[in-house]
Amino acid sequence: MTAEVFDDRRNILGEGPLWHPRLERLFWFDIMGKRLFSRAGGDRQEWAFDRHVSAAGWVDDSTLLLATERDLISFDILTGASDVIVPLEADNPVTRSNDGRADPNGGFWIGTMGRMADAGAGTIYRYYRGEIRPLYDGITIPNAICFTPDGRQACFADTDKRLVWRVALDEDGWPRGEPEIYLDHRAAGINPDGAVIDADGCFVCAEWGGWRVGRYDRGGNLVEEFSVPVEQASCPALADGILYVTTARQGLPEDRIDAQPQAGMTFRIETGMTGQQEHQVIL
């Protein structure tokens, strides 16, 4: 299970890979480069924005919901047209969007964070049926937003705290009760970044600074790890037995970038794991 380069465009901060189940195409972002990328086979696409973009959900065969530093927008990949759906901390210049994912009920969870990773500046929101509501605040680096196959639980992390929580969801997909700690990496020094939950219910998480993606069972035990040839794995996506991994070169000293010429590229690993189909966002 060797990691191979899927796309050699070197992102500053690659993030938010989304496998579109109808188009059979991978979308992902360079947050700091203000870019959305896409690839299917040899067909590569790229879109530039005037602000940071970080996460997406699919609406239909030509429309994505995108999280930007100040709003959620609908974006037409054929024409490049966009429309604002709801503001997202538009009046707060300190923050930008970060990790996000569509939920099983057609909603969309999105985290914000300080542009300088300001302590506790972030919040996780849920957009659902035209309304956006805050769920959890005081988060420094929100990540690992994902959902169990039965739709009854959500996971999320604060990379800065090295903790991953899970919380029960009601029938409409809203949190029910208090989150509980699922993974506590404080002693191990592991930094949980983006994550997905596979069809078996295992938590598959990119580990920033760890040169790998870890796979954990429902009890929080590490059952498998997938190495990547760069230090900063940022987020995974799963499709057809293939694990896609975005990476970053942001913050690496020059000598470490020289030692990792593939830092920022997007990788693929044939794992045989079955992923959940990414959920459709209902606007």
Secondary structure, 3 states (H helix, E strand, C coil): CCCEEEECCCCCEEEEEEEECCCCEEEEEECCCCEEEEEECCEEEEEECCCCEEEEEECCCCEEEEEECCEEEEEECCCCCEEEEEECCCCCCCEEEEEEEECCCCCEEEEEEECCCCCCCEEEEEEECCEEEEEEEEECCEEEEEECCCCCEEEEEECCCCEEEEEEECCCCCEEEEEEEEEECCCCCCEEEEEEEECCCCEEEEEECCCEEEEECCCCCEEEEEECCCCEEEEEEEECCEEEEEEECCCCCHHHHHHCCCCCCEEEEECCCCECCCCECCC
